[in-house]
Amino acid sequence: MKVKELFIVAVAKSKSTDDYLAGDVPFVTNAEINNGIVRYVEPFDDDRVFEGPAICISGLGYATVHYGQFLPKGNGGDSCTILKPMEAVKKSGLLYYAALFNTLHGWRFSFGRKTSRRRIENLVMTPLLSEAPINLLVEIEANNKMMSVLLTEKEAQLRDG
């Protein structure tokens, strides 16, 4: 399926990073570290603040997932593109689609060819979560249980000396 068949595709609208005062809203840019968040700002009235769950694709084609309010970079030629799921998707499903985008399409974009709504909306996203070769939700749950057991054992070791 195409991106526009799975997600509502929107574009960011904001100022430059340096234009903002410190605040509570994450400002998401092209950074790949810290989930794309470079600082926390106080948005202007005419900015387009988004509410997750959503995928934010940077101008350089790197997808990150956001669950609360966030302000994506939206000025100049490297604006972020936002994907809001058309149907309810679990957190793990949203993470799956962000990772799928990074794997399938991240290579398409660079400083010489930035993302845009037009360049993203017709890209194909397969396999769909429901068609994945393994049941990812079962695998994630098994991994969570294993990590919980390991952490509990480690805490016991530290406590007992």
C-alpha positions in Angstrom: 0.0 0.0 0.0 1.1 3.6 -0.6 1.8 5.9 2.3 -1.2 8.0 1.5 -3.5 4.9 1.8 -2.2 4.2 5.4 -1.6 7.7 6.7 -2.9 11.3 6.6 0.1 13.1 5.2 0.7 16.7 6.5 3.5 19.2 6.3 5.1 21.1 9.2 4.9 24.8 9.7 7.3 26.5 12.1 10.1 28.9 12.4 13.9 28.3 12.7 15.2 26.6 15.9 16.8 29.7 17.2 13.6 31.8 17.0 12.0 30.0 20.0 12.1 30.6 23.7 12.5 27.5 25.9 9.2 25.7 26.6 7.6 22.3 27.0 7.0 21.2 23.4 9.6 19.0 21.7 11.1 20.7 18.5 11.8 17.9 16.0 14.3 18.5 13.2 16.7 16.5 10.9 18.6 15.1 13.9 18.6 11.3 14.1 19.7 11.2 17.8 17.2 11.8 20.6 14.3 10.9 18.4 14.9 14.0 16.3 14.3 16.4 19.2 16.8 19.2 19.5 15.2 21.2 22.2 11.9 22.1 23.9 10.2 25.3 22.8 7.2 27.6 23.3 5.4 27.5 19.9 4.1 30.6 18.2 0.3 30.9 17.5 0.7 30.4 13.8 2.9 27.2 14.1 1.5 23.8 13.3 1.8 21.8 16.5 1.0 18.1 16.0 -0.4 15.6 18.5 0.8 12.0 18.3 0.6 9.2 17.7 2.4 10.1 14.5 5.5 9.5 12.5 7.6 12.5 11.7 9.8 12.2 8.6 12.7 14.7 8.6 13.8 16.6 5.5 16.6 14.1 5.1 14.2 11.1 5.2 14.6 9.8 8.7 11.4 8.6 10.4 10.8 9.1 14.2 7.7 8.3 16.3 6.0 10.8 18.6 3.1 10.1 20.9 2.4 13.5 22.6 2.6 17.1 21.3 5.5 18.0 19.1 6.6 20.8 16.8 8.3 19.6 13.6 10.7 21.8 11.7 8.7 23.5 9.0 10.7 26.3 7.3 13.0 26.3 4.4 13.7 23.4 2.1 14.1 20.7 4.7 10.7 20.7 6.4 9.4 17.6 8.2 6.4 15.6 6.8 4.0 14.1 9.3 2.2 10.8 8.9 -0.9 10.3 11.1 -2.4 6.8 11.0 -5.9 6.7 9.3 -6.8 3.8 11.6 -5.9 3.1 15.2 -2.5 1.6 15.4 -0.7 0.2 18.5 2.6 1.8 19.5 4.4 -1.3 18.2 2.7 -0.9 14.8 3.7 2.7 14.5 7.3 1.8 15.4 7.1 -0.9 12.7 6.0 1.5 10.0 8.7 4.1 11.0 11.4 1.4 10.9 10.0 0.1 7.6 10.1 3.6 6.1 13.7 4.0 7.3 14.7 0.7 5.8 12.8 1.0 2.5 13.0 4.7 1.7 15.5 6.5 3.9 18.2 6.1 1.2 16.1 8.1 -1.2 16.6 11.4 0.5 19.7 13.6 1.2 20.8 17.2 1.3 20.4 17.3 -2.5 17.0 15.7 -2.5 14.9 16.6 0.5 11.6 15.0 1.5 8.2 16.6 0.5 4.6 15.6 0.7 4.6 14.8 -3.0 7.8 12.7 -2.7 6.5 10.7 0.2 2.8 10.1 -0.2 3.1 7.6 -3.1 5.9 5.5 -1.7 5.0 1.9 -1.1 5.0 0.5 2.5 5.2 -3.3 2.3 4.9 -5.7 3.9 2.1 -4.3 6.0 2.3 -5.1 9.7 -0.4 -7.8 9.2 1.7 -9.4 6.5 5.0 -9.4 8.3 6.9 -12.7 8.0 6.9 -13.1 11.8 4.3 -12.1 14.4 6.0 -8.9 15.6 3.6 -8.3 18.5 4.3 -11.8 19.9 8.0 -11.3 19.4 7.9 -7.9 21.2 5.9 -9.4 24.1 8.4 -12.3 24.4 11.3 -9.9 24.4 9.7 -7.7 27.1 9.1 -10.7 29.3 12.7 -11.9 28.9 14.1 -8.4 29.7 11.8 -8.2 32.7 13.2 -11.5 34.1 16.8 -10.5 33.4 16.3 -7.1 35.2 14.6 -8.8 38.1 17.5 -11.3 38.4 20.1 -8.5 38.2 18.3 -6.5 40.9 18.3 -9.5 43.1 22.1 -10.0 42.5 22.8 -6.4 43.3 20.6 -6.5 46.4 22.0 -9.7 47.8 25.6 -8.7 47.0 
